Amino acid sequence: MQHVQDLNSIQLDDCNLTIGSFDGVHRGHQEIIKALVSDAKTEGVPSVALTFFPHPSAVLLRRKPIFYITSPDEKADLLGHMGVDYVITQRFDLTLARVSASSFLDTLQDRLGFHRLWVGEDFAFGYQREGDRHFLKRVSAERGFELKVVSPVIVDNEVVSSTRIRNALRAGEVALAAEYLGRHFNISGVVVTGSDRGKRLGFPTANLQIQEGRASPSPGVYVCLAEIAGRGWKAVTNIGVRPTFQESQEITTVETHLLDFQGDLYHQEIRLIFIERLRDEKRFSDSEALISQINKDIHQARRILGSIMERENV
């Protein structure tokens, strides 16, 4: 897979193309990508996924935080693992937002020479989203390409979408987010200096610096798997403000306790894979009550992760 940072830096004579934000590369996106890649291989042409960053809503509606499910590089890696030959992450700005659908199609055909375009039912592009599937169907014959519209994926009578995944994460429903994603939700961060309060309690934690704008589950305690330099560890992760000790209620932290780990993690990157929510974050009367609850959390995490590993023969 080649990850290209600008549409004007690539030139192809022919390809199969899909366009979209693809944040999360969820199960709905995956259906489009599987169809795109399979068809491209049959045709003997490259498969191309054109995506955008920042998200258009960040530019047009000035939404903050955006709550990205995947970073551009993570998104490109996921698409590449599915067999996409070229991922183009096009910078989205107000200039691009003002380009008409017809003019943008001119650029796409000039740079990529595509003969087949794969989109979802709710796809639209160009100024004021004029380039929807009805527009594309209308102009496809005269422009010499075939339009393929892929139906959405339905889970529990709900259409899978990036918005529903974000809402599930905001509610702490990591298991539901995994259903929509087709894999467990994960985030990565670099370990930074913390208060060392967990260490003094007998449960050292790694405090993660998460990239600004990234999605994370709501405050609470979660069962996780942690990956460090290719090795996995069982973990219990707390997201929140540590109400038992924290004086300020404004700073949300992500800190994880790796079970059976000993060593220095400062400045290392940890990827947290969220398996299940254990409970809400709460204030305890004293340190002893907190320690008692942490022991219960660890016991429950071992049981949950042990069951998963036994079921999956890990």
N, C-alpha and C positions, 0 to 999 in steps of 0.2 A: 504494500500500500504506500502510495506517495501522498503526503499531506502538503497541500498547496495553500499559500496564505493569501492569494489574490487571483481573481479570475483572469486578469490581464497577463498573468505570468504562465499561462498554460495554453497550448495550441494542439487540438486534436482534430483529426479528419472525420472521425465517426465515434459514436459511443451510445450507450444507454444511460439515461440521466434521471436522477431524482433530485428534488429540491425541497428543503424544509428546515425548520429549526432543529429538529431531532434531539431536543434536550432530553437526556435520560436514555435515548435509544430503547424505548419501551416496547412492549409486545406489539402494539400497533405499528410502530416504526419498523420493527423486525419483519413483519409480513411484507411491507413494501420492499425492504432491502433484499429479502430472500427471493422475491419475484424478480427484482432488478438483476441481481447477480446471476440467477439461474438462466434468465433469458439472454443476458449478455454473453455468458459462456456458450450457449447454443449458437448465438449469432457470430461468435468469434470476435467480439468487439470489447473495448474496455467498459467497465461499469464506473459511473461517476456519481458521487453524492455532493451536492452543493448545499452548504449550510452557512449560517450567519452568526457573527458575534460583533458587538453585543446583541442581546436579544432585541428585536424591534420595539418591544414595549418599553425597554429602558431608554430608547432614543425618542420615540414618539410620545410616550405617556410619562416619561421620566420616573418610572417606577423604581423605588429602592426600598429594601434590597430586592434584587431580582430573584434570589432563591434558586440558583442554577443547580440542577440535579447532577449534571456532569460539566467538567471544564472542557474547553475546546480540544485539548489533547486527549482527554479521556474519551470524549465522543469519537474522535478520529480513530483511536485504538479499537473501540468497540465496533465501529463500522468496518475497519480493516480486518478484524478477526472474522467478520461475517463474509468477507470475500470481496469487498469493494476495492477497486484498483486505485481510484483517485478520490481523495476527500479534499474539497475546496472549502476553506473557512474564510468566507468573504466578510470584510469589515462592513458593518451596517452603520450608516450615518444619515444625516438629514439630506445630503446630496443624493444618495442612493434612494432614499425614501420618496424623492420627488420624481424619479424616473418612471415613465409610463410602462405598463406591462408590455406594450408593443415594442418599445425601444429596448427594454431589457431582453426580450426574446431575440431581437436583432443581435445583441452582444453575445448571448448564449449560443446562437447558431453560428456566429462568426468564430468564436473561440473553441467551441466544443463539437460542432457539426453533428449534433445528436439526431437520431432518427426515431427514437422512442423515448417518451417521457412518462415516468411513473410518479403518481401523486396520490395522496389520501383524499377522501371526499370533501374535507373542509379546507383544502389547500387554497391559498390565494397569495398573489404577489403583485408588485407594482404599485403605483400611486393610488392611494385609497383602496387598496386590495382589489383593483379592477380585474386582475388576472386570475379569476377563479376557474374552476373546472369547466364551467359553461363557456367562458371566453376561450379557453384553450381548445375545447372541442370545436368551436366555431372556426378558429383560425388554423387548426392543425392541418387540414387537407391542403389549403393554399400554401402553407409553409413547408409542407413535405415531411411532417413527422406524425407518428401515431401516439395518441394519448391513451394511457392505461390508468384507470382509477381503481384503487384498492379499497375494499370495504374495511370499516373499522373493526377492531377486536372488541368483543363484549365479555366482561367478567362480572358475574353477579348482576346481570341486567344493566350494567353501566359501561359506557364506552370508555376504553382505556385512553387516557390522555395525560400529558405532562402536568396539566392543572390538577387533575385528580390525584396524581402522585404527590404533588406539593401539598395538597390539602391533607392527604393521609399522613404525611410526615409532620405537618403542623399539629395534627391530632395525636402524634406519637404512635400511629398505627403502622409500625414498620413491617408487620406481616402482610398487611393489605398492600403496602407499597411494593413489597416483593412480588405479590400476585400480579400487579400491574406491570412491573419491570421484567418479570421472567427470571429474576435473580435477586439476591439480597442487596438492599441499598448499602452503599459504602461511601465513606469520606476519608480523605487523607489529610494529615497535618504534621507539622514539624514539632518535636517536643521542645518546649521552652521552660524556663524556670518558673516554678510555682511557689506556693507558701510552705511546702513540705509538711503541711498539716497531716496529710494522709500517712506519711512516713512515721510521724510521731505517734499516730494511732495504731501503727503496726500494719498498715495497708498502703504502701507507697503507690502513688499514682503518677502517670505521665500526663502532663498538661499539654494539650495540642493547640497549636496556632492554626486555625482553619482559614482558608482563603476567604476574603471578604466577598459577600454575595452568594456564598455557597449554601445550598439547602442542608439542613440538619434536623433531626427529630426534635419534637418539643421537649421541654425540661422533664427529666425523669431518669430512671435507672434502667439500663438495658443490658441484656446478654449479648456479647459480641465475640467475634473472632478477630484477633489482631494479627496483621502481617507486618513483619519487620525483616527487610533484606531477604525476602523469599521464604521466611520461616513463620509458621503459624503458632499462635498462643491463644488459649482461652482467656476471656476477659470480661470484667464487669465495668460498664461505663456510666458515669454520671454526667448529665447535661443540666446545667442550671446555675444557681447563684450560691450554692452551699449555705442554705438559710440558718443552719445551726451555728455557724461561725461568722458568716459574712455580714458586715455592717451595711455595705451598700447593696441595694437590690437591683442595680442597673447592669452589672457586667455578667454576662453569661459565659460560663466556661465549659469546655469539653475535657474531661479528665478520665483516664481509664486505668484500672488496676489489672495487671497481667498476672494470672494465676501461675504460681510456681516459677516465676521469673526472678532472676537475680542479676543485677548488672546496671550499667549506666546507659540511659537512653537519650540523654541530652543531645539535641541537634539532629537526631535521627528522624526519619519519616516513618510514620505508622499509618497503615490503612486499617480502618475499623469497618468490619462487616457486621451490620446490625441484624441479629437473629430474632430477638423477642423483647418486648417491653416487660419489665418486672413490676414496676410500681411508679407512682408519682414521687417527685422530690418532696421531702417534708422536713420540718424543723423538729429536732429531738430535744428533750429536756436537758440532757447532758451527754458527755462523751461516752459514758458507759452504755447508754441506750443506743447511741449511734453505732458503736462497735458491735453490739448484739445484732442490730439490723444488718450491718455489713456482712457478718458471718452467715446470716440467713440468706442474704443475696448470693453470696459465693456458693453456698450449698445448693441453692436452686439453680444457679448457672451451671454448675458441674453436672447436675442431673439432666438439664435440658440439652447441653452440648454433648454429653455422653450418649443420650438417646439418639441425637441426630447422627453422631459419628457411627454408632452401631447400625443404624438404619441404612446409612450410606456406605458402610464398610470402609470407613476412613481409618 
